[in-house]
Amino acid sequence: MSLNHFLKRLLIFSLIAFPLVSAQSLLSYYTHGYEKEVNGREVYVSLKKSKIRKKVRVLIIGDSVGKQLYDNDTYNDDIFSLTTNQAISMAGQYILVKNFIERNIDQLPKTIILIITPGSFGNNLDQVFTFQYFLKPFYKKNYIINYNQATLSQIHKVPFYYLSQLPCILNTNWSPEYPKNNGQHAYKLLSPISNDYLFKIKELCARYSIVLDIKCPPIKKANTKEIQNYKRALFEFRKVGLEAQMKIYFNGIVFKPDSLYQDPIHFKKQFIPKDYLNLL
């Protein structure tokens, strides 16, 4: 086949395929079908659940280990789970709580439980996961009004943040390359983003007389030294007024055998505790 013939066939194929791909992309965008297919499906599940009217006793938010303990696909009744992952940051957790409170202002939960591993407090919207798991679901007009200048400044450091809402981007798992941070921060445990939005969550709960409880899931025994290092940074919660509560959080940590875990923090499926906090 000559080069000219090949190029002509490629052009014809492109002219036919491009409209079809574009149409499929737009259909997925307008029907929100992509939310069931892309990485971060659990985030869209919790966003949708956060906007429904539901009288519940306990509302649970949390990272991916919190999701293992109280899965947002399973806990949909009196114990209502909006657990997702650490990548949405505390800003994302705040949006979920705010959505639910505003939708259920006349039938609020008695308690909101944040189930989170210590390392998740360090998310400062500066991760390789930020584009896929935070920007795509949360960088929308109705949510941006809730972000302070520090948050917007962090967002604007993410490469191509302004493309995150394009249908052809939302419908895929594409994320830009993000330079790895060197791990050197002014904080040891609580990032500025976590500080700001944990405070906002605390304020919301106080305003509506909701008990805010912060719980640590079981920790792999191999991480004992790391937990001790985190514990030395408890003073970082002083500004947000949660130092005493976080002392209880750390003192209540239960360490489990390494053999129960598939990685540094997540349980193997067969060893996930059932109703770990005895809420049922």
DRENROTOR-720774 format. One record per residue (C-alpha): residue number from 0; residue in one letter; x, y, z negated. Coordinates in pm, whole numbers. Each point is the difference from the previous one (the first is absolute). Example, Ala and Ser with C-alpha at 12.3 -4.5 7.8 and 13.67 -1.06 7.14 Angstrom:
2
NODE   nr  rest      c1      c2      c3
NODE    0     A    1230    -450    -780
NODE    1     S     137     344      66
//
This chain:
280
NODE   nr  rest      c1      c2      c3
NODE    0     M       0       0       0
NODE    1     S     143     341      96
NODE    2     L      44     271    -259
NODE    3     N    -250     226     179
NODE    4     H    -262    -276       5
NODE    5     F      57     -68    -371
NODE    6     L     -35     369     -89
NODE    7     K    -323      27     202
NODE    8     R    -149    -300    -183
NODE    9     L     110     140    -334
NODE   10     L    -165     333      80
NODE   11     I    -326    -167     104
NODE   12     F      -2    -212    -315
NODE   13     S      63     307    -215
NODE   14     L    -279     194     166
NODE   15     I    -242    -285     -72
NODE   16     A     122     -96    -344
NODE   17     F      43     346    -154
NODE   18     P    -370      98      10
NODE   19     L     -97    -341    -140
NODE   20     V     249      25    -287
NODE   21     S    -103     361     -67
NODE   22     A    -368     -95      -2
NODE   23     Q      64    -288    -239
NODE   24     S     202     230    -225
NODE   25     L    -276     260     -10
NODE   26     L    -268    -263     -64
NODE   27     S     202    -137    -291
NODE   28     Y      51     354    -130
NODE   29     Y    -364     107       9
NODE   30     T    -134    -329    -137
NODE   31     H     280     -17    -262
NODE   32     G      73    -351     118
NODE   33     Y     372      58     -39
NODE   34     E     -45      24    -377
NODE   35     K     -51    -376     -14
NODE   36     E     304     -80     213
NODE   37     V     289     228     -91
NODE   38     N     246     -30    -286
NODE   39     G    -161     161    -302
NODE   40     R    -346    -148      49
NODE   41     E     -40      -3    -380
NODE   42     V      29     380      -7
NODE   43     Y    -293      44     240
NODE   44     V    -203    -253    -199
NODE   45     S      49     203    -317
NODE   46     L     -64     332     174
NODE   47     K    -331    -133     127
NODE   48     K     -90    -141    -341
NODE   49     S      91     329    -170
NODE   50     K    -281     176     189
NODE   51     I    -289    -232     -82
NODE   52     R    -254      47    -277
NODE   53     K      56    -266    -261
NODE   54     K     -61     -13    -373
NODE   55     V     302    -170    -153
NODE   56     R     142     -42    -348
NODE   57     V     369      -8      91
NODE   58     L     168     152     304
NODE   59     I     344    -140      82
NODE   60     I     270     162     210
NODE   61     G     355    -120      43
NODE   62     D     289    -120     211
NODE   63     S      36    -332     185
NODE   64     V      60    -196    -320
NODE   65     G    -311     158    -145
NODE   66     K    -175    -119     316
NODE   67     Q     122    -353     -63
NODE   68     L    -155      10    -348
NODE   69     Y    -323     177     101
NODE   70     D     -41     -30     375
NODE   71     N    -204     272     168
NODE   72     D    -156    -266     222
NODE   73     T    -128    -193    -302
NODE   74     Y     -86     238    -284
NODE   75     N    -307     184     126
NODE   76     D    -241       0    -292
NODE   77     D      16     122    -360
NODE   78     I     378     -20      31
NODE   79     F      66     196     320
NODE   80     S     343      -9     159
NODE   81     L     156     266     222
NODE   82     T     349    -149     -31
NODE   83     T     229      44     301
NODE   84     N     379      32      -8
NODE   85     Q     274     228    -129
NODE   86     A      58     158     342
NODE   87     I    -311     217     -22
NODE   88     S     171     178    -292
NODE   89     M    -177     152    -297
NODE   90     A    -146     259     241
NODE   91     G    -188    -278     177
NODE   92     Q    -115    -146    -332
NODE   93     Y    -136     342     -93
NODE   94     I    -200      25     322
NODE   95     L    -159    -340     -68
NODE   96     V     -98     101    -354
NODE   97     K    -129     341     110
NODE   98     N    -208    -155     279
NODE   99     F    -163    -246    -237
NODE  100     I     -73     254    -272
NODE  101     E    -154     248     244
NODE  102     R    -217    -269     157
NODE  103     N    -115    -134    -338
NODE  104     I      -9     314    -211
NODE  105     D    -326    -110    -165
NODE  106     Q     115    -357     -78
NODE  107     L     368      19     -86
NODE  108     P     210    -295    -119
NODE  109     K      90     -11    -367
NODE  110     T     362     -89      73
NODE  111     I     250      40     280
NODE  112     I     297    -238     -14
NODE  113     L     318      65     192
NODE  114     I     191    -328      42
NODE  115     I     347      83     117
NODE  116     T     358    -127     -18
NODE  117     P     257     249    -137
NODE  118     G     180      35     332
NODE  119     S    -314     127     172
NODE  120     F      12     322    -203
NODE  121     G     308      95     200
NODE  122     N    -181      45     333
NODE  123     N      61     358     113
NODE  124     L    -144     -36     352
NODE  125     D     350     -60     132
NODE  126     Q     -19    -364      99
NODE  127     V       9    -187     328
NODE  128     F    -360    -106     -84
NODE  129     T    -131     356     -43
NODE  130     F    -103      50     364
NODE  131     Q    -201    -323      34
NODE  132     Y    -151     -29    -346
NODE  133     F     -46     361    -110
NODE  134     L      -1     236     298
NODE  135     K    -225    -204     226
NODE  136     P    -280     -51    -259
NODE  137     F      45     318    -208
NODE  138     Y     137     279     221
NODE  139     K    -348     109     103
NODE  140     K    -172     340     -27
NODE  141     N    -236    -104    -278
NODE  142     Y     292    -124    -211
NODE  143     I     270     257      84
NODE  144     I    -187     265    -202
NODE  145     N      86    -204    -312
NODE  146     Y     376      12      57
NODE  147     N     222     260    -163
NODE  148     Q     289     169     176
NODE  149     A     255    -246    -136
NODE  150     T    -196    -287     152
NODE  151     L     -34     171     336
NODE  152     S     373      73      -6
NODE  153     Q      75    -371     -50
NODE  154     I    -244     -94     275
NODE  155     H     165     241     242
NODE  156     K     333    -175     -53
NODE  157     V    -141    -322     146
NODE  158     P     103     -28     367
NODE  159     F    -292      59     239
NODE  160     Y    -247      43    -288
NODE  161     Y    -213     214     237
NODE  162     L     -59    -301     227
NODE  163     S    -147    -220    -273
NODE  164     Q    -364      67      92
NODE  165     L      25     -63     374
NODE  166     P    -220    -297     102
NODE  167     C     289    -171     180
NODE  168     I     205      21    -324
NODE  169     L    -274     -79    -252
NODE  170     N     -94    -315     190
NODE  171     T     346    -151     -32
NODE  172     N     264     -85    -257
NODE  173     W     244     245     156
NODE  174     S     194     216    -242
NODE  175     P     304     216      69
NODE  176     E     339     -91    -133
NODE  177     Y      47     165    -335
NODE  178     P     343      64    -150
NODE  179     K      52    -205    -313
NODE  180     N      42     208    -312
NODE  181     N     312     -71    -197
NODE  182     G    -191     -65    -318
NODE  183     Q     140     311    -165
NODE  184     H    -279     203    -158
NODE  185     A     -34     247    -282
NODE  186     Y    -254    -240    -152
NODE  187     K      50    -358    -118
NODE  188     L    -361    -119     -23
NODE  189     L    -267     259      80
NODE  190     S      25     181     334
NODE  191     P    -130     357      40
NODE  192     I    -287    -128     219
NODE  193     S     -95    -262    -261
NODE  194     N      21     261    -274
NODE  195     D    -234     241     179
NODE  196     Y    -269    -250      98
NODE  197     L      10    -207    -315
NODE  198     F     -74     328    -176
NODE  199     K    -290      61     239
NODE  200     I    -139    -349     -66
NODE  201     K      35      59    -374
NODE  202     E    -181     336      32
NODE  203     L    -286    -155     199
NODE  204     C     -47    -270    -260
NODE  205     A       6     251    -287
NODE  206     R    -249     228     178
NODE  207     Y    -253    -281      34
NODE  208     S      76    -180    -329
NODE  209     I     143    -305     177
NODE  210     V     263    -205    -181
NODE  211     L     323     -25     200
NODE  212     D     201    -313     -76
NODE  213     I     339     -74     158
NODE  214     K     104    -363       5
NODE  215     C     312    -180     114
NODE  216     P     -45    -336     173
NODE  217     P     215    -294    -114
NODE  218     I     364      53      88
NODE  219     K     252    -251     131
NODE  220     K     244     -90    -278
NODE  221     A     297      73     227
NODE  222     N    -109     367      -5
NODE  223     T      40      41    -376
NODE  224     K     306     224      25
NODE  225     E    -165     218     264
NODE  226     I    -302      47    -226
NODE  227     Q     226     105    -287
NODE  228     N     158     261     226
NODE  229     Y    -342     132      99
NODE  230     K    -102      12    -365
NODE  231     R     284     242     -74
NODE  232     A    -170     249     233
NODE  233     L    -330       7    -190
NODE  234     F      57     368     -78
NODE  235     E     -82      76     365
NODE  236     F    -367     -57     -83
NODE  237     R       8     276    -263
NODE  238     K     -93     272     249
NODE  239     V    -309    -188     113
NODE  240     G     -98     -70    -361
NODE  241     L      23    -377      25
NODE  242     E     321     -82    -184
NODE  243     A    -177    -170    -291
NODE  244     Q    -226    -200     232
NODE  245     M     294    -108     212
NODE  246     K     183    -119    -310
NODE  247     I    -294    -236     -57
NODE  248     Y      20     -95     370
NODE  249     F     365    -105     -31
NODE  250     N     -34    -166    -339
NODE  251     G    -286    -209     136
NODE  252     I     195    -143     293
NODE  253     V     -15    -379      28
NODE  254     F     293    -174     168
NODE  255     K     -66    -314     203
NODE  256     P     235    -273     131
NODE  257     D     176      80     325
NODE  258     S    -138    -316     160
NODE  259     L    -349     155      12
NODE  260     Y     109     276     238
NODE  261     Q      42      12     377
NODE  262     D     213     318     -14
NODE  263     P     114     247    -269
NODE  264     I    -355     105     -94
NODE  265     H    -269    -208     173
NODE  266     F    -140    -330    -126
NODE  267     K      -8    -309     212
NODE  268     K    -362     -44      99
NODE  269     Q     -59    -306    -217
NODE  270     F     127     179    -312
NODE  271     I    -201     322      19
NODE  272     P    -168      44    -341
NODE  273     K    -379       3      -4
NODE  274     D    -161     305    -161
NODE  275     Y     332      89    -166
NODE  276     L    -151     280    -212
NODE  277     N    -304    -206    -109
NODE  278     L    -243     249     147
NODE  279     L    -274    -243     100
//
